[in-house]
């Protein structure tokens, strides 16, 4: 069986920040490689560097040292505009707080990344993916008219509508009750299977991590063996 291509690679990435006590190392010499279609959980104690690692891998932040490749593009060789272009083309995001635009309806929120990319047929594509996440009756509702679980489903639809090579999820069930959270996780895995989008998820929930094909544990800024 052929091995899926590498979609994400980090080589000796570190992140230091200045603090009143001096230089603080958040991540130190992290190496990792993720293949297309994988489901990967990033776990570790609070403050271990999980969300920082996710931000670096997604090109939302720059490492102090090291190199990162995302779907063939070297993020660490690009400026902010270049990284933003790679994100727009290849990456979807789902966060703990849903980050919906309150003045836009559900379907308008999902159309937004397609419209920003100048792609035709945004409304039809958004309606299709909202139906897949079970929100066909709620297209014209505003975020304030939706439950937390429904808002997160809109956020997931928005993340998947561009058919990204990679989906990054940072504690996607953190603001949801356990039953709703379970439904959201099931939805993420269903869409991963249907679209072969690579799923990289930060979670503190071991049950969620165990459902992923692979787990990467961060301990004090390093990948634990």
BELCORQUI-V527268 format. One record per pair of residues at least 24 apart in sequence whose C-alpha atoms are under 10 Angstrom apart, sorted by sequence separation. I is the first residue (numbers start at 1). J is the second residue. If there is no record, write none. Layout:
((I;J) (I;J))
This chain:
((8;32) (9;33) (10;34) (25;49) (26;50) (59;83) (60;84) (89;113) (106;130) (130;154) (133;157) (149;173) (152;176) (8;33) (9;34) (27;52) (58;83) (59;84) (88;113) (129;154) (130;155) (132;157) (148;173) (167;192) (186;211) (7;33) (8;34) (9;35) (26;52) (27;53) (58;84) (88;114) (130;156) (131;157) (149;175) (166;192) (182;208) (185;211) (6;33) (7;34) (8;35) (26;53) (59;86) (60;87) (129;156) (130;157) (148;175) (149;176) (181;208) (6;34) (7;35) (8;36) (58;86) (59;87) (88;116) (89;117) (107;135) (126;154) (129;157) (130;158) (148;176) (149;177) (152;180) (156;184) (160;188) (5;34) (6;35) (7;36) (58;87) (88;117) (106;135) (107;136) (110;139) (128;157) (129;158) (147;176) (148;177) (152;181) (172;201) (174;203) (4;34) (5;35) (6;36) (7;37) (106;136) (109;139) (127;157) (129;159) (130;160) (149;179) (150;180) (153;183) (165;195) (166;196) (167;197) (168;198) (169;199) (170;200) (171;201) (172;202) (173;203) (174;204) (4;35) (5;36) (6;37) (7;38) (107;138) (108;139) (126;157) (129;160) (130;161) (149;180) (153;184) (156;187) (157;188) (160;191) (164;195) (165;196) (166;197) (167;198) (168;199) (169;200) (170;201) (171;202) (172;203) (174;205) (3;35) (4;36) (5;37) (6;38) (58;90) (59;91) (85;117) (106;138) (107;139) (108;140) (126;158) (129;161) (148;180) (149;181) (152;184) (156;188) (160;192) (163;195) (164;196) (165;197) (166;198) (167;199) (168;200) (169;201) (170;202) (171;203) (173;205) (3;36) (4;37) (58;91) (105;138) (106;139) (107;140) (108;141) (109;142) (128;161) (129;162) (148;181) (163;196) (164;197) (165;198) (166;199) (167;200) (168;201) (169;202) (170;203) (171;204) (4;38) (15;49) (58;92) (105;139) (106;140) (107;141) (108;142) (109;143) (126;160) (127;161) (149;183) (150;184) (153;187) (157;191) (163;197) (164;198) (165;199) (166;200) (167;201) (168;202) (169;203) (170;204) (171;205) (28;63) (31;66) (33;68) (36;71) (58;93) (105;140) (106;141) (107;142) (126;161) (149;184) (153;188) (156;191) (160;195) (173;208) (27;63) (28;64) (29;65) (30;66) (31;67) (32;68) (33;69) (34;70) (35;71) (104;140) (105;141) (106;142) (125;161) (126;162) (15;52) (27;64) (28;65) (29;66) (31;68) (104;141) (105;142) (106;143) (125;162) (160;197) (15;53) (27;65) (28;66) (104;142) (105;143) (14;53) (25;64) (103;142) (104;143) (105;144) (106;145) (122;161) (13;53) (102;142) (103;143) (105;145) (106;146) (122;162) (15;56) (101;142) (102;143) (103;144) (14;56) (100;142) (101;143) (102;144) (10;53) (13;56) (100;143) (102;145) (119;162) (13;57) (99;143) (100;144) (106;150) (110;154) (114;158) (98;143) (106;151) (109;154) (110;155) (113;158) (117;162) (10;56) (15;61) (109;155) (110;156) (111;157) (112;158) (113;159) (10;57) (15;62) (16;63) (17;64) (106;153) (107;154) (110;157) (111;158) (114;161) (9;57) (14;62) (15;63) (16;64) (106;154) (109;157) (110;158) (113;161) (114;162) (8;57) (13;62) (14;63) (15;64) (16;65) (105;154) (106;155) (109;158) (110;159) (112;161) (113;162) (8;58) (13;63) (14;64) (15;65) (98;148) (107;157) (108;158) (110;160) (111;161) (12;63) (13;64) (14;65) (15;66) (97;148) (98;149) (100;151) (106;157) (107;158) (110;161) (111;162) (133;184) (13;65) (14;66) (98;150) (99;151) (100;152) (106;158) (110;162) (12;65) (13;66) (14;67) (98;151) (99;152) (134;187) (11;65) (12;66) (13;67) (97;151) (98;152) (100;154) (133;187) (11;66) (12;67) (13;68) (97;152) (98;153) (100;155) (132;187) (133;188) (10;66) (11;67) (12;68) (96;152) (98;154) (99;155) (10;67) (11;68) (95;152) (98;155) (133;190) (9;67) (10;68) (11;69) (94;152) (97;155) (98;156) (100;158) (132;190) (133;191) (9;68) (10;69) (94;153) (132;191) (8;68) (9;69) (10;70) (94;154) (95;155) (8;69) (9;70) (94;155) (95;156) (7;69) (8;70) (9;71) (93;155) (94;156) (129;191) (6;69) (7;70) (8;71) (9;72) (92;155) (93;156) (94;157) (6;70) (7;71) (8;72) (10;74) (92;156) (94;158) (6;71) (7;72) (8;73) (9;74) (10;75) (92;157) (93;158) (94;159) (5;71) (6;72) (7;73) (8;74) (10;76) (92;158) (93;159) (94;160) (5;72) (92;159) (93;160) (91;159) (92;160) (91;160) (92;161) (92;162) (91;162) (92;163) (93;164) (90;162) (91;163) (92;164) (89;162) (90;163) (91;164) (92;165) (93;166) (94;167) (95;168) (96;169) (97;170) (88;162) (89;163) (90;164) (91;165) (92;166) (93;167) (94;168) (95;169) (96;170) (97;171) (98;172) (89;164) (90;165) (91;166) (92;167) (93;168) (94;169) (95;170) (96;171) (97;172) (88;164) (89;165) (90;166) (91;167) (92;168) (93;169) (94;170) (95;171) (96;172) (97;173) (87;164) (89;166) (90;167) (91;168) (92;169) (93;170) (94;171) (95;172) (96;173) (97;174) (98;175) (87;165) (94;172) (95;173) (96;174) (97;175) (87;166) (93;172) (94;173) (95;174) (96;175) (97;176) (95;175) (96;176) (7;90) (71;165) (94;188) (70;165) (71;166) (70;166) (92;197) (91;197) (93;199) (95;201) (90;197) (91;198) (92;199) (93;200) (94;201) (95;202) (58;166) (93;201) (58;167) (58;168) (57;168) (55;168) (54;168) (54;169) (55;170) (54;170) (51;169) (51;170) (50;170) (51;171) (42;169) (37;165) (38;166) (39;167) (40;168) (41;169) (42;170) (36;165) (37;166) (41;170) (42;171) (36;166) (58;200) (57;200) (54;200) (54;201) (54;202) (39;188) (53;202) (39;189) (51;201) (50;201) (51;202) (50;202) (51;203) (39;192) (50;203) (38;192) (39;193) (50;204) (37;192) (38;193) (37;193) (8;165) (39;196) (7;165) (8;166) (37;195) (38;196) (39;197) (40;198) (41;199) (42;200) (43;201) (44;202) (45;203) (46;204) (7;166) (37;196) (38;197) (39;198) (40;199) (41;200) (42;201) (43;202) (44;203) (45;204) (36;196) (37;197) (38;198) (39;199) (40;200) (41;201) (42;202) (43;203) (44;204) (36;197) (37;198) (38;199) (39;200) (40;201) (41;202) (42;203) (43;204) (44;205) (36;198) (37;199) (38;200) (39;201) (40;202) (41;203) (42;204) (43;205) (44;206) (35;198) (36;199) (37;200) (41;204) (43;206) (34;198) (41;205) (34;199) (41;206) (53;218) (34;200) (43;209) (50;216) (41;208) (42;209) (50;217) (41;209) (50;218) (53;221) (40;209) (41;210) (48;217) (49;218) (50;219) (52;221) (39;209) (40;210) (41;211) (42;212) (48;218) (49;219) (50;220) (40;211) (41;212) (47;218) (48;219) (49;220) (50;221) (39;211) (40;212) (41;213) (42;214) (43;215) (44;216) (45;217) (46;218) (47;219) (48;220) (49;221) (50;222) (39;212) (40;213) (41;214) (42;215) (43;216) (44;217) (45;218) (46;219) (47;220) (48;221) (49;222) (38;212) (39;213) (40;214) (41;215) (42;216) (43;217) (44;218) (45;219) (46;220) (47;221) (48;222) (49;223) (38;213) (39;214) (40;215) (41;216) (42;217) (43;218) (44;219) (45;220) (48;223) (37;213) (38;214) (39;215) (40;216) (41;217) (42;218) (43;219) (44;220) (44;221) (44;223) (34;214) (43;223) (44;224) (42;223) (32;216) (30;218) (8;198) (7;198) (27;218) (30;221) (31;222) (32;223) (27;219) (28;220) (29;221) (30;222) (31;223) (27;220) (28;221) (29;222) (30;223) (26;220) (27;221) (28;222) (29;223) (30;224) (25;220) (26;221) (27;222) (28;223) (25;221) (26;222) (27;223) (15;221) (14;221) (14;222) (13;222))
